[in-house]
Amino acid sequence: MTPSPSPNSSPTAIKSHIDKPIVLVGLMGVGKSTIGRRLASRLGMPFVDSDDEIEAAAGMKVGELFEHYGEDYFRDGERRVIARLIEGPPKVIATGGGAFVQEETRELVLKVATAVWLNADIDVLAERVSRRDTRPLVRDLDPKMVLTELAEKRNPFYSQAPIHVQSGDGAHDETVDRILEALAK
C-alpha cells in the first residue's frame, strides 16, 4: 500500500491517491461550481456540474424544471444524473444544494465517492445568491431568511460528508487549498 501524501504534497501527489470521485455538497452560493472547477484543474481531473448535466439532458433550465414539474420530479432526475456522473474515472462533481439531502443520492455518494461539505456563513451566501436571479428557491424572497431555514434543515445531512471545509469571502483558491489539505490527510 502506498503511503498517503503529506498535507504539503503537490496536487499531483494527492491525485495519485484519489481512486474515486470527489463530490462537493453544500448550500447554494457556497461556490461548489467555481471551487470545483479550480479543484479539478489543480488535480488534473475532469470537472462536471450536475445542474449543467441535468439542464443538458432535460433541455431546460433547473428553474424551469422546478416550475413545470415540481421538486420531486427534479430530484429524481438529479439522482439519476449524479449516479451516471459518479461512474467512470475519478472526477470532481459539483452538486445542487438539495442533492445530498435526498437519501438515495446521499447513500450513493457516501458509498462510492468522497463527499466534501463546503460551508459558509449565511451572510456570505446571501450576498452571493442575491447577485443572480437563477435560484428557484430564493426567487422573490429574502435570501438570508431562506438560506437560514435551508441551513437548519440541510446541515445535518451535509455534516455526514467525511470532509468539511469552510468557504469564506476570500479567494476561492484558499478554499481549494483547504480541500487539498483535507484530501492529503
ROVOZA-134243 format. One record per residue (C-alpha): x, y, z; residue in one letter. Coordinates in Angstrom, 2 decimals, m for minus. Layout:
N
+---------+---------+---------+------+
!      xx !      yy !      zz ! code !
+---------+---------+---------+------+
!       X !       Y !       Z !    A !
...
+---------+---------+---------+------+
END
This chain:
185
+---------+---------+---------+------+
!      xx !      yy !      zz ! code !
+---------+---------+---------+------+
!    0.00 !    0.00 !    0.00 !    M !
!    1.30 !    3.43 !   m0.92 !    T !
!    1.63 !    5.87 !    1.98 !    P !
!   m0.75 !    8.81 !    1.99 !    S !
!    0.63 !   12.10 !    0.72 !    P !
!    1.51 !   14.70 !    3.32 !    S !
!   m0.65 !   17.82 !    3.64 !    P !
!    2.21 !   19.73 !    1.93 !    N !
!    2.13 !   17.41 !   m1.08 !    S !
!    1.55 !   18.72 !   m4.56 !    S !
!   m1.87 !   18.28 !   m6.17 !    P !
!   m0.26 !   15.69 !   m8.48 !    T !
!    0.86 !   13.61 !   m5.50 !    A !
!   m2.59 !   13.91 !   m3.96 !    I !
!   m4.27 !   12.94 !   m7.26 !    K !
!   m2.24 !    9.74 !   m7.42 !    S !
!   m4.08 !    8.57 !   m4.27 !    H !
!   m7.57 !    9.54 !   m5.43 !    I !
!   m9.40 !    6.50 !   m6.72 !    D !
!  m12.99 !    7.73 !   m6.60 !    K !
!  m14.95 !   10.87 !   m7.48 !    P !
!  m14.87 !   13.94 !   m5.26 !    I !
!  m18.43 !   15.23 !   m4.79 !    V !
!  m18.92 !   18.77 !   m3.49 !    L !
!  m22.06 !   19.32 !   m1.41 !    V !
!  m23.45 !   22.33 !    0.43 !    G !
!  m25.92 !   25.18 !    0.23 !    L !
!  m26.45 !   27.28 !   m2.88 !    M !
!  m23.93 !   30.07 !   m3.22 !    G !
!  m21.15 !   28.29 !   m1.33 !    V !
!  m19.09 !   28.01 !   m4.51 !    G !
!  m19.36 !   24.34 !   m5.42 !    K !
!  m19.12 !   25.01 !   m9.17 !    S !
!  m16.39 !   27.65 !   m9.06 !    T !
!  m14.32 !   25.84 !   m6.45 !    I !
!  m14.98 !   22.51 !   m8.15 !    G !
!  m13.57 !   23.78 !  m11.46 !    R !
!  m10.46 !   25.09 !   m9.73 !    R !
!  m10.01 !   21.93 !   m7.68 !    L !
!  m10.34 !   19.75 !  m10.78 !    A !
!   m7.85 !   21.92 !  m12.64 !    S !
!   m5.31 !   21.73 !   m9.82 !    R !
!   m5.72 !   17.95 !   m9.64 !    L !
!   m5.68 !   17.50 !  m13.42 !    G !
!   m9.07 !   15.79 !  m13.25 !    M !
!  m12.31 !   16.33 !  m15.19 !    P !
!  m14.99 !   18.56 !  m13.68 !    F !
!  m18.75 !   18.23 !  m14.09 !    V !
!  m21.61 !   20.24 !  m12.63 !    D !
!  m24.68 !   18.10 !  m12.03 !    S !
!  m27.03 !   21.05 !  m12.66 !    D !
!  m25.41 !   21.66 !  m16.07 !    D !
!  m25.79 !   17.97 !  m16.91 !    E !
!  m29.45 !   17.97 !  m15.80 !    I !
!  m30.16 !   21.03 !  m17.95 !    E !
!  m28.46 !   19.42 !  m20.96 !    A !
!  m30.42 !   16.18 !  m20.52 !    A !
!  m33.76 !   17.93 !  m19.98 !    A !
!  m33.28 !   20.72 !  m22.50 !    G !
!  m34.39 !   23.31 !  m19.95 !    M !
!  m33.01 !   25.28 !  m17.01 !    K !
!  m33.23 !   23.99 !  m13.43 !    V !
!  m35.70 !   26.78 !  m12.56 !    G !
!  m37.94 !   25.76 !  m15.45 !    E !
!  m37.86 !   22.12 !  m14.34 !    L !
!  m38.94 !   23.17 !  m10.83 !    F !
!  m41.66 !   25.40 !  m12.22 !    E !
!  m43.08 !   22.94 !  m14.76 !    H !
!  m42.64 !   19.60 !  m12.99 !    Y !
!  m42.01 !   20.29 !   m9.30 !    G !
!  m39.17 !   19.50 !   m6.95 !    E !
!  m39.86 !   15.74 !   m6.65 !    D !
!  m39.53 !   15.27 !  m10.41 !    Y !
!  m36.36 !   17.35 !  m10.45 !    F !
!  m34.78 !   15.42 !   m7.53 !    R !
!  m35.49 !   12.07 !   m9.21 !    D !
!  m33.73 !   13.22 !  m12.38 !    G !
!  m30.93 !   14.72 !  m10.33 !    E !
!  m30.35 !   11.38 !   m8.57 !    R !
!  m30.11 !    9.55 !  m11.90 !    R !
!  m27.70 !   12.11 !  m13.35 !    V !
!  m25.44 !   12.01 !  m10.28 !    I !
!  m25.42 !    8.20 !  m10.38 !    A !
!  m24.25 !    8.39 !  m14.01 !    R !
!  m21.63 !   11.06 !  m13.26 !    L !
!  m20.11 !    9.03 !  m10.43 !    I !
!  m19.34 !    6.18 !  m12.82 !    E !
!  m16.05 !    6.02 !  m14.70 !    G !
!  m12.71 !    7.54 !  m13.86 !    P !
!  m12.41 !    9.86 !  m10.83 !    P !
!  m13.59 !   13.42 !  m11.36 !    K !
!  m14.76 !   16.42 !   m9.36 !    V !
!  m18.55 !   16.78 !   m9.28 !    I !
!  m20.45 !   19.86 !   m8.09 !    A !
!  m23.99 !   19.03 !   m6.99 !    T !
!  m27.07 !   21.15 !   m6.49 !    G !
!  m27.75 !   22.29 !   m2.93 !    G !
!  m30.57 !   19.80 !   m2.34 !    G !
!  m28.97 !   16.73 !   m3.92 !    A !
!  m27.21 !   15.41 !   m0.80 !    F !
!  m30.39 !   15.87 !    1.26 !    V !
!  m32.10 !   13.14 !   m0.80 !    Q !
!  m31.49 !    9.81 !    0.94 !    E !
!  m30.80 !    7.68 !   m2.15 !    E !
!  m28.42 !   10.24 !   m3.61 !    T !
!  m26.61 !   10.75 !   m0.28 !    R !
!  m26.20 !    7.00 !    0.29 !    E !
!  m24.81 !    6.53 !   m3.22 !    L !
!  m22.34 !    9.39 !   m2.86 !    V !
!  m21.17 !    8.22 !    0.57 !    L !
!  m20.74 !    4.67 !   m0.72 !    K !
!  m18.76 !    5.29 !   m3.92 !    V !
!  m17.31 !    8.82 !   m3.72 !    A !
!  m15.56 !   11.23 !   m1.37 !    T !
!  m18.08 !   13.85 !   m0.26 !    A !
!  m16.77 !   17.30 !    0.67 !    V !
!  m19.13 !   19.65 !    2.52 !    W !
!  m18.41 !   23.26 !    1.62 !    L !
!  m19.88 !   25.51 !    4.27 !    N !
!  m20.00 !   29.30 !    4.61 !    A !
!  m21.61 !   31.93 !    6.81 !    D !
!  m25.19 !   32.78 !    5.89 !    I !
!  m24.30 !   36.44 !    5.25 !    D !
!  m21.68 !   35.41 !    2.67 !    V !
!  m24.12 !   33.02 !    0.99 !    L !
!  m26.95 !   35.58 !    0.93 !    A !
!  m24.70 !   38.17 !   m0.70 !    E !
!  m23.59 !   35.66 !   m3.35 !    R !
!  m27.05 !   34.32 !   m4.26 !    V !
!  m28.57 !   37.81 !   m4.44 !    S !
!  m26.25 !   38.58 !   m7.39 !    R !
!  m28.28 !   36.34 !   m9.74 !    R !
!  m31.98 !   35.61 !  m10.21 !    D !
!  m31.43 !   31.99 !  m11.27 !    T !
!  m32.10 !   30.23 !   m7.97 !    R !
!  m35.70 !   28.97 !   m7.81 !    P !
!  m35.74 !   28.53 !   m4.04 !    L !
!  m34.90 !   32.19 !   m3.32 !    V !
!  m36.58 !   33.99 !   m6.20 !    R !
!  m38.68 !   36.92 !   m4.90 !    D !
!  m37.79 !   36.05 !   m1.28 !    L !
!  m35.29 !   37.27 !    1.31 !    D !
!  m32.14 !   35.21 !    0.57 !    P !
!  m30.85 !   35.40 !    4.15 !    K !
!  m34.13 !   34.10 !    5.58 !    M !
!  m34.37 !   31.28 !    3.00 !    V !
!  m30.73 !   30.26 !    3.46 !    L !
!  m31.06 !   30.27 !    7.26 !    T !
!  m34.07 !   27.93 !    7.00 !    E !
!  m32.32 !   25.71 !    4.44 !    L !
!  m29.19 !   25.51 !    6.62 !    A !
!  m31.25 !   24.37 !    9.60 !    E !
!  m32.84 !   21.61 !    7.52 !    K !
!  m29.88 !   20.59 !    5.36 !    R !
!  m26.77 !   20.97 !    7.54 !    N !
!  m27.47 !   17.70 !    9.43 !    P !
!  m27.32 !   15.91 !    6.05 !    F !
!  m24.28 !   17.81 !    4.79 !    Y !
!  m22.46 !   17.04 !    8.04 !    S !
!  m22.48 !   13.35 !    7.06 !    Q !
!  m19.82 !   14.13 !    4.43 !    A !
!  m16.44 !   12.87 !    5.68 !    P !
!  m14.65 !   16.13 !    4.76 !    I !
!  m15.84 !   19.55 !    5.99 !    H !
!  m14.29 !   22.72 !    4.55 !    V !
!  m15.19 !   26.32 !    5.39 !    Q !
!  m15.53 !   28.69 !    2.42 !    S !
!  m15.28 !   32.34 !    3.28 !    G !
!  m15.49 !   35.58 !    1.39 !    D !
!  m11.80 !   35.36 !    0.48 !    G !
!  m10.22 !   33.92 !   m2.64 !    A !
!  m11.66 !   30.64 !   m3.90 !    H !
!   m8.13 !   29.27 !   m4.20 !    D !
!   m7.85 !   29.41 !   m0.39 !    E !
!  m10.82 !   27.04 !   m0.18 !    T !
!   m9.25 !   24.80 !   m2.82 !    V !
!   m6.06 !   24.71 !   m0.72 !    D !
!   m8.10 !   23.62 !    2.33 !    R !
!   m9.76 !   20.84 !    0.31 !    I !
!   m6.38 !   19.64 !   m0.95 !    L !
!   m5.05 !   19.62 !    2.63 !    E !
!   m8.04 !   17.58 !    3.77 !    A !
!   m7.68 !   15.13 !    0.89 !    L !
!   m3.99 !   14.66 !    1.71 !    A !
!   m4.77 !   13.56 !    5.28 !    K !
+---------+---------+---------+------+
END
